[in-house]
């Protein structure tokens, strides 16, 4: 026997207390077996009615340690995170060292469910597992959280093929209905990207508006922007004024327009009473977008008009998707646009933006970018 291989056998045998069936080490396994091991491990460890001794026996009987060594050795592609053998050993240690005085879920706490799920999904990605095979893995899963993760992973693949029909059949396979909303949101995102009003509104009803509010608002924003790109502004405004939207979505409704229309044309449209909503600062946000997304609007004169609006926003006003104030965000967006504009020297305007930003992390970042910007202007 090769000396290195003999040493490896001795090391593994000692490391795993004789659990490894050495005949496995010379075998070649299908890499998909990694997925099966992960699913079984999760099913057993998450089943709190199953005694620890039974799980230990199953892991030993099915030679998980030996198999995981082979699979780790064969594995190609992304390998971040713990090895499969580490995950199996971690589960064994949690079971063998369990304190019987604790509840079962606390006994198994040292075993990392999320690490195994990550490994499982990464194996599916590396092996480019087909959506039909993924459906088989969903059927093999008994843990509700794992079912949800696998269903969502599969739906993400199916929507790339425009297969919504199959996607809808998978969601009921998640036994705990409280997880269904996240799967429906993937479909809502699909329809949002197409501006498909009828299907979007139908699926949106199943997305549970009480959970992950900002995530759902982002999906609705994507829908309004894409719907607006395909319809007259009057139609979009009528939709925004109905449930489940509201005035805050006017910002998204204007996105297709601000990317192509002159600054003063957007200003004129915003004079309509519908956009005078106290506390939303619609004019400020929409005109910032008109400046930000349309290089033709990036002129010193328009900057002055924008400056007057942004300076008037109270510093206490927050912007929900961000940890910073609305004012800081809008000045930051404006500065980013000016930094990207290669046609005009906006040094004075950029210095003004920096002066008006109060959040230290944003201000420091802008100052650093300004140094590079001014150096380029001098060259």
C-alpha positions as CSV (number, residue, x, y, z in Angstrom):
1,X,0.0,0.0,0.0
2,X,1.2,3.5,-0.8
3,X,2.8,5.0,2.4
4,X,0.8,8.3,2.1
5,X,-2.5,6.4,1.6
6,X,-1.6,4.1,4.6
7,X,-0.9,7.2,6.7
8,X,-4.2,8.8,5.6
9,X,-6.2,5.6,6.6
10,X,-4.5,5.6,10.0
11,X,-5.2,9.3,10.6
12,X,-8.9,9.0,9.5
13,X,-9.4,5.9,11.6
14,X,-8.0,7.6,14.7
15,X,-9.9,10.9,14.0
16,X,-13.2,9.2,13.7
17,X,-12.7,6.5,16.3
18,X,-12.8,3.6,13.8
19,X,-16.1,4.7,12.3
20,X,-14.8,4.9,8.7
21,X,-15.2,1.8,6.5
22,X,-11.9,2.0,4.7
23,X,-13.1,0.1,1.6
24,X,-15.2,3.2,0.8
25,X,-12.0,5.3,0.4
26,X,-11.1,3.6,-2.9
27,X,-14.5,4.2,-4.3
28,X,-15.9,6.8,-6.6
29,X,-19.3,8.2,-5.7
30,X,-21.8,10.2,-7.6
31,X,-21.5,13.8,-6.2
32,X,-25.3,14.0,-6.0
33,X,-25.0,11.6,-3.0
34,X,-23.8,14.7,-1.0
35,X,-27.3,16.2,-1.4
36,X,-28.9,13.0,-0.2
37,X,-26.7,12.9,2.9
38,X,-27.5,16.5,3.7
39,X,-31.2,15.9,3.4
40,X,-31.1,12.8,5.6
41,X,-29.0,14.5,8.2
42,X,-31.4,17.5,8.4
43,X,-34.5,15.2,8.4
44,X,-33.1,13.2,11.4
45,X,-31.6,16.0,13.4
46,X,-34.7,18.2,13.1
47,X,-37.0,15.3,14.1
48,X,-37.1,15.8,17.9
49,X,-39.1,12.6,18.3
50,X,-36.2,10.6,17.1
51,X,-33.8,9.4,19.9
52,X,-30.2,10.5,19.6
53,X,-29.0,6.9,19.7
54,X,-31.1,6.0,16.7
55,X,-29.6,8.9,14.7
56,X,-26.0,7.9,15.7
57,X,-26.7,4.3,14.6
58,X,-28.1,5.4,11.3
59,X,-25.1,7.7,10.6
60,X,-22.7,4.8,11.4
61,X,-24.7,2.1,9.6
62,X,-24.8,4.2,6.4
63,X,-21.1,5.1,6.6
64,X,-21.7,8.8,6.4
65,X,-18.2,9.7,7.6
66,X,-16.5,7.5,4.9
67,X,-18.9,8.7,2.2
68,X,-18.4,12.3,3.2
69,X,-14.6,12.0,2.9
70,X,-14.9,10.7,-0.7
71,X,-17.4,13.4,-1.6
72,X,-15.2,16.1,-0.1
73,X,-12.2,14.8,-2.0
74,X,-14.1,14.6,-5.3
75,X,-15.9,17.9,-5.0
76,X,-15.4,20.6,-7.6
77,X,-16.7,24.2,-7.7
78,X,-17.4,26.5,-4.9
79,X,-16.3,25.0,-1.5
80,X,-16.8,27.8,0.9
81,X,-18.0,26.7,4.4
82,X,-17.5,23.5,6.3
83,X,-16.7,20.3,4.6
84,X,-19.3,17.6,4.5
85,X,-17.3,15.4,6.9
86,X,-17.0,18.3,9.3
87,X,-20.8,18.6,9.3
88,X,-21.4,14.9,9.9
89,X,-18.8,14.9,12.7
90,X,-20.4,18.0,14.2
91,X,-23.8,16.2,14.3
92,X,-22.3,13.2,15.9
93,X,-20.6,15.2,18.6
94,X,-23.8,17.1,19.4
95,X,-25.6,13.7,19.7
96,X,-22.9,12.0,21.7
97,X,-22.3,14.9,24.1
98,X,-26.0,15.8,24.6
99,X,-27.1,16.7,28.1
100,X,-30.2,14.6,28.8
101,X,-31.4,17.3,31.2
102,X,-31.9,19.7,28.2
103,X,-34.8,19.8,25.7
104,X,-34.0,17.8,22.6
105,X,-33.7,20.9,20.4
106,X,-31.2,22.4,22.9
107,X,-29.2,19.2,22.9
108,X,-28.8,19.4,19.2
109,X,-28.0,23.1,19.1
110,X,-24.2,22.7,18.5
111,X,-25.1,21.1,15.2
112,X,-25.6,23.8,12.6
113,X,-28.7,23.4,10.5
114,X,-27.9,26.5,8.4
115,X,-24.4,25.1,7.6
116,X,-25.9,21.9,6.3
117,X,-28.6,23.7,4.2
118,X,-25.8,25.9,2.7
119,X,-23.8,22.9,1.8
120,X,-26.9,21.2,0.3
121,X,-27.9,24.1,-1.9
122,X,-24.3,24.7,-3.0
123,X,-24.0,21.1,-4.0
124,X,-27.3,21.5,-6.1
125,X,-25.7,24.6,-7.7
126,X,-22.3,23.0,-8.4
127,X,-23.9,19.9,-9.9
128,X,-26.4,21.9,-11.9
129,X,-29.2,19.7,-10.6
130,X,-32.2,19.6,-12.9
131,X,-35.5,21.1,-11.7
132,X,-37.1,17.6,-12.0
133,X,-34.4,16.1,-9.7
134,X,-34.9,19.0,-7.3
135,X,-38.6,18.1,-7.1
136,X,-37.5,14.6,-6.0
137,X,-35.3,16.1,-3.2
138,X,-38.3,18.2,-2.1
139,X,-40.3,15.0,-1.7
140,X,-37.5,13.4,0.3
141,X,-37.4,16.3,2.8
142,X,-39.5,16.1,5.9
143,X,-38.4,19.3,7.7
144,X,-40.6,22.3,6.9
145,X,-37.8,24.8,6.7
146,X,-35.8,22.6,4.4
147,X,-38.8,22.1,2.3
148,X,-39.2,25.8,2.0
149,X,-35.6,26.4,1.1
150,X,-35.6,23.7,-1.6
151,X,-39.0,24.9,-3.0
152,X,-37.7,28.4,-3.3
153,X,-34.4,27.3,-4.8
154,X,-36.3,25.2,-7.4
155,X,-38.8,28.1,-8.2
156,X,-35.8,30.4,-8.8
157,X,-34.7,28.0,-11.5
158,X,-38.2,27.4,-12.9
159,X,-39.0,31.1,-13.4
160,X,-35.9,31.4,-15.5
161,X,-37.6,29.0,-17.8
162,X,-41.0,30.9,-17.4
163,X,-42.4,27.7,-15.8
164,X,-44.9,29.2,-13.4
165,X,-47.3,26.3,-13.7
166,X,-44.9,23.9,-12.1
167,X,-43.8,26.5,-9.5
168,X,-47.4,26.8,-8.3
169,X,-47.6,23.0,-7.8
170,X,-44.5,23.0,-5.5
171,X,-45.6,25.5,-2.9
172,X,-48.3,23.3,-1.3
173,X,-45.5,20.7,-0.8
174,X,-44.3,22.9,2.1
175,X,-46.2,21.4,5.0
176,X,-46.2,24.5,7.2
177,X,-48.3,27.1,5.3
178,X,-46.6,30.0,7.2
179,X,-43.6,29.5,4.9
180,X,-45.7,29.7,1.7
181,X,-45.5,33.5,1.4
182,X,-41.8,33.6,0.6
183,X,-42.4,31.3,-2.4
184,X,-45.3,33.4,-3.6
185,X,-43.0,36.4,-3.4
186,X,-40.7,34.9,-5.9
187,X,-43.6,34.6,-8.4
188,X,-44.7,38.1,-7.5
189,X,-41.2,39.3,-8.4
190,X,-41.4,37.4,-11.7
191,X,-44.6,39.2,-12.6
192,X,-43.4,42.5,-11.3
193,X,-40.5,42.4,-13.7
194,X,-42.9,42.1,-16.5
195,X,-45.4,44.7,-15.4
196,X,-48.1,41.9,-15.6
197,X,-50.9,43.6,-13.6
198,X,-53.5,40.8,-13.5
199,X,-51.1,38.0,-12.4
200,X,-49.1,40.3,-10.1
201,X,-52.1,41.4,-8.1
202,X,-53.4,37.8,-8.0
203,X,-50.2,36.4,-6.5
204,X,-49.6,39.5,-4.3
205,X,-52.7,38.5,-2.2
206,X,-50.7,35.4,-1.1
207,X,-47.5,37.2,-0.1
208,X,-48.4,38.1,3.5
209,X,-48.0,41.8,3.8
210,X,-47.3,41.5,7.5
211,X,-43.9,39.8,7.0
212,X,-40.6,41.3,5.7
213,X,-42.4,44.6,4.8
214,X,-39.5,46.3,3.0
215,X,-38.9,43.2,0.8
216,X,-42.5,43.3,-0.3
217,X,-42.4,47.1,-0.9
218,X,-39.4,46.6,-3.1
219,X,-41.3,44.0,-5.2
220,X,-44.3,46.4,-5.5
221,X,-41.9,49.2,-6.5
222,X,-40.4,47.0,-9.3
223,X,-43.9,46.2,-10.5
224,X,-45.0,49.9,-10.6
225,X,-41.9,50.9,-12.5
226,X,-42.3,48.2,-15.1
227,X,-46.1,48.8,-15.4
228,X,-45.3,52.5,-15.9
229,X,-42.9,51.8,-18.7
230,X,-45.8,50.2,-20.6
231,X,-48.7,52.5,-19.9
232,X,-49.7,56.2,-19.9
233,X,-48.9,58.2,-16.7
234,X,-52.6,58.7,-16.1
235,X,-53.2,55.0,-16.0
236,X,-50.3,54.5,-13.6
237,X,-51.5,57.2,-11.3
238,X,-54.9,55.6,-11.1
239,X,-53.3,52.3,-10.2
240,X,-51.1,53.9,-7.6
241,X,-54.1,55.5,-6.0
242,X,-55.7,52.1,-5.4
243,X,-55.0,49.4,-3.0
244,X,-52.5,47.8,-2.3
245,X,-50.3,50.7,-3.3
246,X,-50.6,54.4,-2.3
247,X,-48.9,57.8,-2.9
248,X,-45.4,56.6,-1.9
249,X,-45.3,54.6,-5.2
250,X,-45.5,57.7,-7.3
251,X,-41.7,57.8,-7.1
252,X,-41.6,54.4,-8.9
253,X,-44.3,55.5,-11.3
254,X,-42.1,58.4,-12.5
255,X,-38.9,56.3,-13.0
256,X,-39.4,55.6,-16.7
257,X,-40.2,59.3,-17.3
258,X,-37.3,60.8,-15.4
259,X,-34.8,58.7,-17.4
260,X,-35.8,60.4,-20.6
261,X,-37.7,63.7,-19.9
262,X,-36.2,67.1,-19.3
263,X,-36.0,68.3,-15.7
264,X,-38.4,71.2,-16.2
265,X,-41.0,68.9,-17.8
266,X,-40.9,66.7,-14.7
267,X,-41.3,69.8,-12.5
268,X,-44.4,70.8,-14.5
269,X,-46.0,67.4,-14.1
270,X,-45.3,67.5,-10.3
271,X,-47.4,70.7,-10.0
272,X,-50.5,68.6,-10.1
273,X,-52.4,68.4,-6.7
274,X,-52.1,64.6,-6.6
275,X,-48.4,64.9,-5.8
276,X,-48.8,67.3,-2.9
277,X,-48.8,64.7,-0.1
278,X,-47.5,66.0,3.2
279,X,-44.6,64.1,4.7
280,X,-43.7,62.1,1.6
281,X,-41.4,64.6,-0.1
282,X,-42.4,63.2,-3.5
283,X,-41.2,66.2,-5.5
284,X,-37.8,66.1,-3.8
285,X,-37.3,62.3,-4.5
286,X,-38.7,62.4,-8.0
287,X,-36.6,65.4,-9.1
288,X,-33.5,63.9,-7.5
289,X,-34.1,60.8,-9.7
290,X,-34.6,63.1,-12.8
291,X,-31.1,64.6,-12.0
292,X,-29.6,61.3,-11.1
293,X,-30.7,59.1,-14.0
294,X,-30.6,61.5,-16.9
295,X,-27.2,63.0,-17.8
296,X,-28.9,65.7,-19.9
297,X,-30.5,67.0,-16.7
298,X,-27.2,67.3,-14.9
299,X,-26.5,71.0,-15.3
300,X,-25.4,73.6,-12.7
301,X,-28.8,75.4,-13.1
302,X,-30.8,72.2,-12.3
303,X,-28.4,71.6,-9.4
304,X,-29.4,74.9,-7.9
305,X,-33.1,74.1,-8.2
306,X,-32.5,70.7,-6.6
307,X,-30.4,72.3,-3.9
308,X,-33.3,74.6,-2.8
309,X,-35.6,71.6,-2.4
310,X,-33.1,69.3,-0.6
311,X,-32.0,72.0,1.8
312,X,-35.6,72.5,3.0
313,X,-36.0,68.8,4.1
314,X,-35.8,68.5,7.9
315,X,-32.8,66.5,9.0
316,X,-35.1,64.3,11.2
317,X,-36.9,62.8,8.2
318,X,-35.9,59.2,7.7
319,X,-35.9,57.1,4.6
320,X,-37.3,53.7,5.4
321,X,-35.1,51.4,3.3
322,X,-31.9,53.1,4.8
323,X,-30.3,53.7,8.1
324,X,-29.7,57.3,7.1
325,X,-31.9,60.4,6.8
326,X,-33.8,61.1,3.6
327,X,-31.7,64.2,3.1
328,X,-28.4,62.3,3.4
329,X,-29.6,59.7,0.9
330,X,-30.7,62.2,-1.7
331,X,-27.5,64.3,-1.5
332,X,-25.5,61.0,-1.8
333,X,-27.5,60.0,-4.9
334,X,-26.9,63.4,-6.4
335,X,-23.2,63.2,-5.6
336,X,-22.9,59.8,-7.2
337,X,-24.5,61.1,-10.4
338,X,-22.1,64.0,-10.5
339,X,-19.0,61.8,-9.9
340,X,-20.1,59.6,-12.9
341,X,-20.6,62.6,-15.2
342,X,-17.5,63.0,-17.3
343,X,-18.7,65.9,-19.4
344,X,-18.8,68.8,-16.9
345,X,-16.6,69.8,-13.9
346,X,-18.9,69.6,-10.9
347,X,-16.2,70.1,-8.2
348,X,-18.1,73.0,-6.5
349,X,-21.4,71.1,-6.5
350,X,-19.7,68.0,-5.1
351,X,-18.2,70.0,-2.3
352,X,-21.6,71.3,-1.5
353,X,-23.0,67.8,-1.4
354,X,-20.3,66.8,1.0
355,X,-21.0,69.8,3.2
356,X,-24.7,68.9,3.4
357,X,-24.3,65.2,4.3
358,X,-24.3,64.7,8.0
359,X,-23.7,60.9,8.2
360,X,-20.0,60.4,8.8
361,X,-19.7,57.1,6.9
362,X,-21.3,58.7,3.7
363,X,-19.4,62.0,4.1
364,X,-16.0,60.2,4.5
365,X,-16.7,58.0,1.5
366,X,-17.6,61.0,-0.7
367,X,-14.5,62.9,0.5
368,X,-12.3,60.0,-0.6
369,X,-14.0,59.9,-4.0
370,X,-13.6,63.6,-4.3
371,X,-9.8,63.3,-4.0
372,X,-9.8,61.0,-7.0
373,X,-12.2,63.1,-8.9
374,X,-10.2,66.3,-8.4
375,X,-7.0,64.5,-9.4
376,X,-8.6,63.3,-12.6
377,X,-9.7,66.9,-13.3
378,X,-6.2,68.2,-12.9
379,X,-4.7,65.7,-15.3
